[in-house]
Amino acid sequence: MRGSLIIPASLLILLAPRAMAQQADVEQVAPEPAQQPKPATKPKPKPVPVAAPAKKPAAPAPEVKARLLERIKDWTVFIYEGAEGRVCFAASAPIDMQPKAAKRSPVIFYVTTWQKDGVHKEVSLRQGYAMKANAVATVTVGGQNFSLSADDDKAYAKDPADERKLLDAMVAGGPMTVKATSAKGTQTTDQYSLEGVAAAVQKLEESCP
């Protein structure tokens, strides 16, 4: 598994026009500077030279934002070109999420290529809530069930062979369902459209060979 790229909120809306408006809410929290340690107490107070002012905390590194490459039906292809190479990914948000009352951050299904690391068409999922350790998200497509292993609010395929089978089933088309349970016990069912996924994966291969 690899690090995450940030999709700007304006582009999140493009992932699935029918998804709820809350899908576009992306919170970004800057890290707080560490507190300076207090000077140790000495048995006999002595004059202490004035300490030099603490260095101003460095500004946080700019966030890595992906750029929209192409919208293909219900899937969208993004690209990021940086000093360490090119990252391309196809992404889609659910067209329906149950239960609708569940509070979740953006829910997105990814197919990603990390050129620098030689990782091609990695399947992953952002569930929008934390899952229990060792839990799985079950993806059903083409009459087959696939398990993605949970990593906090994300899930990945552990077996490369199963990952290829899942991607082949997705490219074949049809509806796709993802079922999972949050760490708090909330069971969710998300419906994805696979219209455009075959062309999106092809675009991914062309952009990040």
C-alpha positions in Angstrom: 0.0 0.0 0.0 1.1 3.6 -0.6 0.5 7.0 0.7 -2.6 9.0 -0.2 -2.9 11.9 -2.6 -5.4 14.7 -1.9 -8.2 15.2 -4.4 -9.4 18.8 -4.2 -13.0 19.1 -3.1 -14.1 20.6 -6.4 -12.9 17.5 -8.2 -14.5 15.1 -5.7 -17.9 16.3 -7.0 -16.9 15.0 -10.4 -16.5 11.4 -9.1 -20.2 10.8 -8.9 -22.8 13.5 -9.6 -25.4 11.4 -7.8 -23.4 11.0 -4.6 -24.5 13.0 -1.6 -23.2 16.5 -1.2 -21.2 15.5 1.9 -18.8 13.6 -0.4 -17.2 16.9 -1.3 -16.2 17.8 2.3 -12.5 17.3 2.8 -11.0 18.4 6.1 -7.3 19.3 6.2 -5.7 19.7 9.6 -2.2 21.3 9.9 0.1 19.7 12.6 0.6 21.6 15.8 4.2 22.6 16.8 5.7 20.7 19.7 5.7 22.4 23.1 9.0 23.7 24.3 10.3 21.7 27.4 10.3 23.6 30.7 13.8 24.3 32.3 14.8 21.9 35.0 14.5 23.2 38.7 17.9 23.6 40.4 18.5 23.4 44.2 20.1 26.9 44.4 18.7 29.4 42.0 21.4 31.1 39.9 21.2 33.8 37.3 20.2 32.2 34.1 21.1 33.8 30.8 18.2 34.7 28.6 17.5 31.9 26.3 17.6 32.5 22.6 14.2 32.8 21.0 12.8 29.5 19.8 13.0 29.0 16.1 9.8 29.6 14.2 8.2 26.3 13.2 8.7 25.6 9.6 5.7 26.0 7.4 4.0 22.7 6.5 4.9 21.2 3.2 2.5 22.0 0.4 -0.3 19.4 0.0 0.0 17.1 -3.0 -3.0 17.6 -5.2 -4.0 15.5 -8.1 -5.1 17.0 -11.4 -8.2 15.9 -13.4 -7.1 14.1 -16.5 -10.4 12.8 -18.0 -14.0 12.0 -16.9 -15.3 8.8 -18.5 -18.9 8.1 -17.6 -19.0 7.2 -13.8 -15.2 7.1 -13.4 -12.7 9.8 -13.4 -8.9 9.6 -14.1 -6.5 11.8 -12.2 -2.8 12.4 -12.5 0.0 13.8 -10.3 3.4 14.6 -11.7 6.1 15.3 -9.1 9.8 15.2 -8.5 9.6 11.5 -7.5 7.6 10.4 -10.6 4.1 10.2 -11.9 1.1 8.8 -10.1 -2.1 8.1 -12.0 -5.4 6.8 -10.6 -9.0 6.1 -11.7 -11.6 6.8 -9.1 -15.3 6.6 -8.5 -17.7 7.3 -5.6 -20.8 5.2 -4.8 -24.0 5.9 -6.6 -25.9 4.8 -3.5 -24.9 4.3 0.2 -26.8 2.6 2.9 -27.7 3.5 5.6 -28.0 7.1 4.4 -27.9 8.4 8.0 -24.4 7.1 8.6 -21.8 9.8 9.1 -18.9 9.2 6.8 -16.0 11.1 5.2 -15.7 10.8 1.4 -16.0 7.2 0.1 -14.0 6.4 -3.0 -12.9 3.3 -4.9 -9.4 3.6 -6.5 -7.3 1.9 -9.2 -3.8 3.4 -8.9 -0.4 3.2 -10.6 2.7 4.4 -8.7 5.4 4.6 -11.4 8.3 5.2 -9.1 7.6 2.1 -7.0 6.6 -0.1 -10.0 3.1 -0.7 -8.7 0.5 -0.9 -11.4 -3.3 -0.9 -11.1 -3.4 -1.3 -7.3 -7.0 -1.7 -6.1 -7.9 0.2 -2.9 -10.9 1.6 -1.1 -11.6 4.5 1.2 -14.6 3.6 3.3 -15.2 6.9 5.1 -14.9 5.4 8.6 -12.5 3.4 10.7 -12.8 -0.3 10.6 -11.6 -2.8 13.2 -8.2 -4.4 12.9 -8.2 -7.5 10.8 -11.6 -6.7 9.4 -12.4 -6.9 5.7 -14.5 -5.1 3.1 -16.3 -7.5 0.8 -16.5 -6.5 -2.8 -19.1 -8.3 -4.9 -18.9 -8.0 -8.7 -19.8 -10.4 -11.6 -21.1 -13.0 -9.1 -17.8 -13.2 -7.3 -16.8 -12.1 -3.8 -13.4 -10.5 -3.0 -12.0 -9.4 0.3 -10.1 -6.2 0.9 -8.2 -6.1 4.2 -8.9 -3.1 6.4 -6.3 -0.5 7.4 -8.1 2.0 9.5 -10.5 3.7 7.0 -8.9 2.1 3.9 -8.8 -1.4 2.5 -6.4 -3.2 0.1 -6.1 -6.5 -1.6 -3.4 -8.6 0.1 -3.1 -11.2 -2.7 -1.9 -9.8 -6.1 -3.7 -12.7 -7.9 -7.0 -11.8 -6.2 -6.4 -8.2 -7.0 -6.0 -9.0 -10.7 -9.2 -11.1 -10.7 -11.1 -8.3 -9.0 -9.9 -5.8 -11.6 -10.8 -8.2 -14.5 -14.3 -8.6 -13.0 -14.7 -4.8 -12.7 -13.6 -4.3 -16.3 -16.1 -6.9 -17.5 -18.8 -4.5 -16.2 -22.0 -4.8 -14.3 -22.9 -3.5 -10.8 -20.4 -3.6 -7.9 -21.3 -3.8 -4.2 -19.1 -3.1 -1.2 -20.2 -4.3 2.3 -18.2 -3.5 5.4 -18.7 -2.7 9.1 -17.3 0.2 11.0 -15.3 -0.1 14.2 -18.5 1.1 16.0 -20.5 -1.8 14.5 -22.3 0.2 11.7 -22.9 -2.1 8.7 -22.8 -0.3 5.3 -23.6 -1.3 1.8 -22.3 0.8 -1.1 -23.4 0.5 -4.7 -20.9 1.5 -7.5 -21.4 1.9 -11.2 -18.8 0.3 -13.4 -19.8 2.2 -16.5 -16.6 3.7 -17.9 -14.2 1.7 -15.7 -12.7 -0.3 -18.6 -11.9 2.9 -20.6 -10.7 4.6 -17.4 -8.2 1.7 -16.7 -7.1 1.9 -20.3 -6.5 5.7 -19.9 -4.6 4.8 -16.7 -2.3 2.5 -18.6 -1.7 5.0 -21.3 -0.9 7.8 -18.8 1.3 5.8 -16.5 2.7 2.9 -18.5 
